């Protein structure tokens, strides 16, 4: 018996929260570069009554992505994509961030878009960081959106010498995610499917707790203290939004990015988080 399939990448709290809202009665294929992490999250879902299989999947590898999708298709049509995979700017090099968060996400959206079921939908998780960098040129934005995936990392402005540090690389990757979602929404639409992007601010997860207690902890605490919400967010709050975007209630929403950061970006531009002028 076939089932509708939910492809989930990244065994983190946001992926878990979204999956719990939309995957009941469906087959969940959960991929993560760490099979151990994928199995741990799969166990949580299985103990809550979900039909889930954990597999090793490397977002930086097209072949790994294709194998992941092909495994999902063995169970039935692909109904949803939940992409929560990625690396942190404090834990990865410039090259790794670009390879995983920028190139890998572009490939995943491209490959899933070839097989997504009609009426299917997807969400990919980017970051508020894509809103924090100076505007790119119209041509650079277009390159990020439309450049063939295998040529993305060859773009002049994505060469390591043109990137200040890992945070700048992360900002570029998340900006690329937003632009790529717009581009792929047109292609997904040809199949009757939708794809959107969610850009969270500081969300409490085990990784975030490590950040709060690490060298950049004061930076993060200051950020949410001076945002309108006055606190970090939770994975469930992101999942509420994803639930809408993936459901029939969101049928008129595609190719969009939704910033969910407690107003931190608003404060960064127009409030107490504004950088001091040099």
C-alpha positions as CSV (number, residue, x, y, z in Angstrom):
1,X,0.0,0.0,0.0
2,X,1.4,3.4,-1.0
3,X,1.3,6.5,1.2
4,X,1.8,10.1,0.6
5,X,5.4,10.9,1.5
6,X,6.9,13.7,3.6
7,X,10.6,14.4,2.9
8,X,12.3,16.0,5.9
9,X,15.9,17.1,5.9
10,X,17.7,18.1,9.1
11,X,17.1,16.3,12.4
12,X,16.5,19.5,14.4
13,X,13.8,20.9,16.6
14,X,12.2,23.0,13.8
15,X,12.0,20.1,11.4
16,X,10.5,18.0,14.2
17,X,7.9,20.5,15.2
18,X,6.7,21.0,11.6
19,X,6.7,17.3,10.9
20,X,4.4,16.6,13.9
21,X,1.9,19.0,12.5
22,X,1.6,17.8,8.9
23,X,2.8,14.2,8.6
24,X,0.2,12.1,10.5
25,X,-1.1,9.3,8.2
26,X,1.8,9.8,5.8
27,X,5.3,8.2,5.4
28,X,8.1,10.3,6.8
29,X,11.5,10.0,5.3
30,X,13.9,11.8,7.5
31,X,17.4,12.6,6.2
32,X,20.4,14.1,8.1
33,X,24.1,14.0,7.5
34,X,24.4,12.3,10.9
35,X,22.4,9.1,10.8
36,X,22.6,9.0,14.6
37,X,20.8,12.3,14.8
38,X,18.2,11.2,12.2
39,X,17.5,8.0,14.1
40,X,17.1,9.9,17.4
41,X,14.5,12.1,15.9
42,X,12.8,9.2,14.1
43,X,12.5,7.4,17.4
44,X,10.7,10.4,18.9
45,X,8.3,10.5,16.0
46,X,7.8,6.7,16.0
47,X,6.9,6.7,19.7
48,X,4.3,9.4,18.9
49,X,2.7,7.2,16.3
50,X,4.3,8.4,13.1
51,X,5.5,6.1,10.3
52,X,9.1,7.2,9.8
53,X,12.3,6.0,8.4
54,X,15.7,7.6,9.1
55,X,18.4,7.7,6.4
56,X,21.8,9.4,6.0
57,X,21.6,12.3,3.6
58,X,24.2,14.9,2.8
59,X,22.7,18.2,1.6
60,X,26.1,19.2,0.0
61,X,25.8,16.2,-2.4
62,X,23.5,16.0,-5.4
63,X,23.8,12.2,-5.6
64,X,22.9,11.9,-1.9
65,X,19.9,14.2,-2.4
66,X,18.8,12.2,-5.4
67,X,19.1,8.9,-3.6
68,X,17.1,10.4,-0.7
69,X,14.3,11.4,-3.1
70,X,14.3,8.1,-4.9
71,X,14.0,6.3,-1.5
72,X,11.0,8.4,-0.7
73,X,9.3,7.7,-4.1
74,X,9.5,3.9,-3.2
75,X,6.7,4.6,-0.6
76,X,4.4,6.8,-2.7
77,X,4.0,10.3,-4.1
78,X,6.0,13.2,-2.5
79,X,3.4,15.4,-0.8
80,X,5.5,17.7,1.3
81,X,9.1,18.8,1.6
82,X,10.4,20.2,5.0
83,X,13.9,21.4,4.6
84,X,15.5,22.3,7.9
85,X,19.0,21.2,7.1
86,X,21.9,23.6,7.3
87,X,25.1,24.6,9.2
88,X,25.8,27.5,11.6
89,X,28.2,30.3,10.8
90,X,29.9,29.8,14.2
91,X,30.5,26.1,13.5
92,X,31.5,25.9,9.8
93,X,33.9,27.5,7.3
94,X,32.9,29.8,4.5
95,X,33.3,27.0,1.9
96,X,31.1,24.6,3.9
97,X,28.3,27.2,4.4
98,X,28.2,28.0,0.7
99,X,28.3,24.3,-0.2
100,X,25.6,23.2,2.2
101,X,23.3,26.1,2.8
102,X,23.5,27.8,-0.6
103,X,24.3,25.1,-3.2
104,X,22.7,22.2,-1.3
105,X,19.4,24.0,-0.8
106,X,19.3,25.0,-4.4
107,X,19.8,21.4,-5.6
108,X,17.3,20.1,-3.2
109,X,14.6,22.5,-4.4
110,X,15.5,21.7,-8.0
111,X,15.4,17.9,-7.6
112,X,12.3,17.7,-5.4
113,X,10.6,20.1,-7.9
114,X,11.0,17.5,-10.6
115,X,8.9,14.9,-8.8
116,X,6.7,16.8,-6.3
117,X,3.1,15.6,-6.5
118,X,0.4,17.9,-7.9
119,X,-1.1,19.9,-5.0
120,X,2.2,19.2,-3.1
121,X,4.0,21.9,-1.1
122,X,7.3,22.6,0.5
123,X,9.0,24.9,3.0
124,X,12.6,25.6,3.4
125,X,14.1,27.2,6.5
126,X,16.5,30.1,5.9
127,X,17.2,32.9,8.4
128,X,16.7,36.5,9.4
129,X,20.4,36.9,8.4
130,X,19.4,37.2,4.8
131,X,17.8,40.5,5.7
132,X,20.8,41.9,7.6
133,X,23.3,42.4,4.8
134,X,23.4,45.4,2.4
135,X,21.3,45.0,-0.7
136,X,22.9,43.1,-3.6
137,X,22.6,44.4,-7.2
138,X,19.7,43.4,-9.3
139,X,22.0,41.3,-11.4
140,X,23.5,39.5,-8.3
141,X,20.0,38.7,-7.0
142,X,19.1,37.4,-10.4
143,X,22.2,35.2,-10.5
144,X,21.3,33.8,-7.1
145,X,17.8,33.0,-8.3
146,X,18.4,31.6,-11.8
147,X,22.1,30.5,-12.2
148,X,22.3,26.8,-13.0
149,X,22.9,25.0,-9.7
150,X,26.3,23.5,-10.8
151,X,27.5,27.0,-11.6
152,X,26.3,28.8,-8.4
153,X,29.6,28.4,-6.5
154,X,31.5,29.8,-9.5
155,X,29.9,33.2,-9.2
156,X,32.5,36.0,-8.7
157,X,30.8,37.4,-5.6
158,X,30.7,34.0,-3.9
159,X,34.4,33.4,-4.1
160,X,36.1,33.2,-0.7
161,X,38.2,36.3,-1.4
162,X,35.0,38.3,-1.8
163,X,33.5,37.1,1.5
164,X,34.5,38.7,4.8
165,X,33.8,35.8,7.1
166,X,31.5,32.9,7.9
167,X,28.7,35.2,9.0
168,X,28.8,37.0,5.6
169,X,28.8,33.7,3.8
170,X,25.7,32.6,5.9
171,X,23.9,35.9,5.0
172,X,24.6,35.3,1.3
173,X,23.4,31.8,1.5
174,X,20.2,32.7,3.2
175,X,19.6,35.5,0.7
176,X,20.2,32.9,-2.1
177,X,17.6,30.7,-0.4
178,X,15.0,33.4,-0.7
179,X,15.7,34.1,-4.3
180,X,15.9,30.4,-5.2
181,X,12.5,29.8,-3.7
182,X,11.0,32.6,-6.0
183,X,12.7,31.0,-9.0
184,X,11.6,27.4,-8.2
185,X,8.1,28.5,-7.3
186,X,7.5,29.0,-11.0
187,X,8.7,25.5,-11.9
188,X,6.9,23.9,-9.0
189,X,3.8,25.7,-10.1
190,X,3.9,24.0,-13.5
191,X,3.2,20.8,-11.6
192,X,0.5,22.4,-9.4
193,X,2.8,22.5,-6.4
194,X,4.0,25.3,-4.1
195,X,7.2,26.2,-2.3
196,X,7.9,28.9,0.3
197,X,10.7,30.0,2.6
198,X,10.6,30.8,6.3
199,X,13.3,33.0,7.8
200,X,13.4,32.6,11.5
201,X,15.1,34.8,14.0
202,X,16.6,33.4,17.3
203,X,14.7,30.1,18.0
204,X,15.4,28.2,21.2
205,X,17.0,24.8,20.2
206,X,19.8,22.8,21.7
207,X,22.2,24.6,19.2
208,X,20.8,28.0,20.2
209,X,21.3,27.2,23.8
210,X,25.0,26.4,23.1
211,X,25.2,29.7,21.3
212,X,23.7,31.6,24.2
213,X,26.3,30.2,26.5
214,X,29.2,30.6,24.0
215,X,31.4,33.5,22.9
216,X,28.5,35.2,21.0
217,X,26.0,34.7,23.8
218,X,25.9,38.3,24.8
219,X,25.3,39.3,21.2
220,X,22.2,37.0,20.9
221,X,20.8,37.9,24.3
222,X,21.1,41.6,23.4
223,X,19.3,41.0,20.1
224,X,16.2,39.4,21.5
225,X,16.1,41.7,24.5
226,X,16.0,44.8,22.2
227,X,13.4,43.3,19.8
228,X,9.7,44.1,20.1
229,X,8.9,40.6,21.3
230,X,11.6,40.8,23.9
231,X,12.4,37.1,23.8
232,X,13.6,34.3,21.5
233,X,11.1,32.2,19.6
234,X,10.2,28.6,19.8
235,X,10.2,25.8,17.1
236,X,6.5,25.4,17.6
237,X,5.9,29.1,16.6
238,X,7.8,28.4,13.4
239,X,5.7,25.3,12.9
240,X,2.4,27.2,13.2
241,X,3.5,29.2,10.2
242,X,4.7,26.2,8.2
243,X,1.4,24.4,8.9
244,X,-0.4,27.3,7.2
245,X,2.0,27.4,4.2
246,X,1.8,23.6,3.7
247,X,-2.0,23.3,4.1
248,X,-4.9,23.9,1.8
249,X,-5.4,27.2,3.6
250,X,-2.2,28.4,2.0
251,X,-3.0,27.5,-1.6
252,X,-2.5,31.1,-2.8
253,X,0.9,31.4,-1.2
254,X,4.0,30.4,-3.1
255,X,7.4,31.9,-3.9
256,X,7.4,33.9,-0.7
257,X,9.7,34.4,2.3
258,X,8.2,34.9,5.7
259,X,10.3,36.6,8.4
260,X,9.5,35.3,11.9
261,X,11.9,37.0,14.3
262,X,10.0,38.8,17.0
263,X,10.7,42.1,15.2
264,X,14.5,41.8,15.6
265,X,15.0,42.9,12.0
266,X,12.6,45.8,12.4
267,X,14.7,46.9,15.4
268,X,17.9,46.4,13.5
269,X,16.8,48.9,10.9
270,X,14.6,51.2,12.8
271,X,15.0,50.6,16.6
272,X,17.5,50.1,19.3
273,X,19.4,47.4,17.5
274,X,20.5,49.8,14.7
275,X,24.3,49.5,14.3
276,X,26.2,52.6,15.4
277,X,27.3,54.8,12.5
278,X,31.0,54.9,12.0
